[in-house]
Amino acid sequence: MTGGAAAGPPLIRHNDYSPLDLPGLGGWEPSLPVSVVIPARGGQHRLDLVLAALAAQSYPDHLMEVIVVDDGSEPPLRLPEIAPADTRIIAADPGRWGIAHAVNSGAARADGLVLQRLDSDMVVCREHIEALARWHHLSDHVVAIGAKKFIEEPPVTPARVHEAVRGGSLGDVFDLAAAVPSSTEETIARLDGLRTSRNPYHVCTGPTVSMRREVFHAVGGLDPAVPRGEDTEFAYRLAQHGVVFVPDMAAQAVHLGLPAQRLDRDRAVRLVSPYLAHRIPLRRDLRKDRERRWLVPYVEVVLHVDGVAEERVRRAVGAVLSGSVGDVAVALVAPWPEPDGERRPVPDGPDFELLLMREHFAHDDRVRTVTGVSATPAPVPFRYTGPVAVPPAPRTLEKMIAALQRDRLGMLTVDLGADGTAVLERTEALGRALLLGAADPDAVAASVRATHGAGRGERAEFWPPAQADPDGTGAPVKDPARPPVTARERPLQGRDGARRPEADGRRPEPGGRDPEPGGRRPEPGGRRPEPGGRGPADPSLRKARALLSRLRTVIGQD
């Protein structure tokens, strides 16, 4: 192998990268230039050890540059005596701070076709850069992940580290037997090197990871607004882009210092949770508050509304937003008229329905009016497209996503008969199709079938039978999953269908009889009370009451 992605690389299904024919270390000829980007703030001694190890790498010197990004160190970081030949220290771009911003600053000035992100406290073995870089010679959409162990920092010099790494043994200077293994390595082993992982981005935690430079920039780099968990959030966006995550245990490294989770796990988890909850919709465990609004929706719902009555579109959007999946975004696709400050909806105008529709949704940030949709909805993980005539039932999206997840499909199509079809797509599968060069809808669908699989479903499985709208009116219909409405719950209606107010604001008794004027209930048997409300008009009862009154007078009780 001489470098560059081979023509027609083997197809990778899901994350099973087994078809890639990996060359042995030292037995191939690299050709891709690598830029190692190291964000750093203080910690000069640890940085000296990191650079000493990089100066002893097996990867060719003329194909490797090192960019240390100083994120406001006081005093500023300096270039040590032992470092790779092409090493420079730059200041992070002004205006922001943090690891994400520092990495982005370095990546913007990198010349290499491969970006290797490395923490400033990670001392790597001799073959580390080579081991990861060989994957990028096989495929342009691989993200390679290095291995690591955690150790307490020993009293060691850069010269000693450089000598040990050049000799091929980190164990000469670090007590690897006492090192704390990484929990991610346990996950990698359990999931066959991530080949069987459903969400391999979970283990891509940042301290040593590499990818093609165009992939880094295509997803927008790291997010500087995420000060905690920025590496996991970045890995999630990489996953939606369609990449394949490949861990390489030959790329060994030691992390100087114990992980924050081991020192105070509960605090570390609490610090990162709100950032990930807003940005990683697949973390359903972090989105337990049903009524919340989140930064990144779980599903994008696409409705093509050109030529559809405004009232019907409103009903369809309402059905989407009130379903069991709450974190959704709706895209209404139509040739929307250009904004015109003087223009008003005119009932007989050609754009009346669209202008009225746009105003109805103008202030709901869950609904967008667009003329088209992008190739993928990333970072939203799912996209649903269906007809307005058959909007999702309360649990349709939930059921379709469950089916997609259960079978690890990239696409699920439901036949709606004369109404067309409804399609749910997995964003990472669409991203993979684009990375493989699919340029039109048919090619995208074929690619998704090859890499993730596609399935078909029946309407009754995802829509309750009564949810159909055979007359095309779009009128509300009953949901069989909802319990029947009782007489007490059913509003009183007159002959014209309008709700009749109860006489005194109270509910009628079960059985549905109206209360009498004044709010009194009818006596058993249905007789009216006497005028004045003194009881039923029965002579025998009147005589009994008169007799009782006389007796009370006699005994002094009245």
Secondary structure, 3 states (H helix, E strand, C coil): CCCCCCCCCCCCECCECCCCCCCCCCCCCCCCCEEEEEEECCCHHHHHHHHHHHCCCCCCHHHEEEEEEECCCCCCCCCCCCCCCCEEEEECCCCCCCHHHHHHHHHHCCCCCEEEEECCCEEECCCHHHHHHHHHHHCCCEEEEECCEEECCCCCCHHHHHHHHHCCCHHHCCCHHHCEECHHHHHHHHCCCCCCCCCHHHHCCCCEEEEEHHHHHHCCCCCCCCCCCHHHHHHHHHHHHCCEEEEECCCCEEEECCCHHHHCHHHHHHHHHHHHHHHCCCCHHHCCCCCCCCCCCCEEEEEECCCCCHHHHHHHHHHHHCCCCCCEEEEEECCCCCCCCCCCCCCCCCCHHHHHHHHHHCCCCCEEEECCCCCCCCCCCEEEECCCCCCCCCCHHHHHHHHHHHHCCCEEEEECHHHCEEEEEEHHHHHHHHHCCCCCHHHHHHHHHHHCCEEEEEHHHHCCHHHCCCCCCCCCCCCCCCCCCCCCCCCCECCCCCECCCCCCCCCCCCCCCCCCCCCCCCCCCCCECCCCCCECCHHHHHHHHHHHHHHHHHCCC
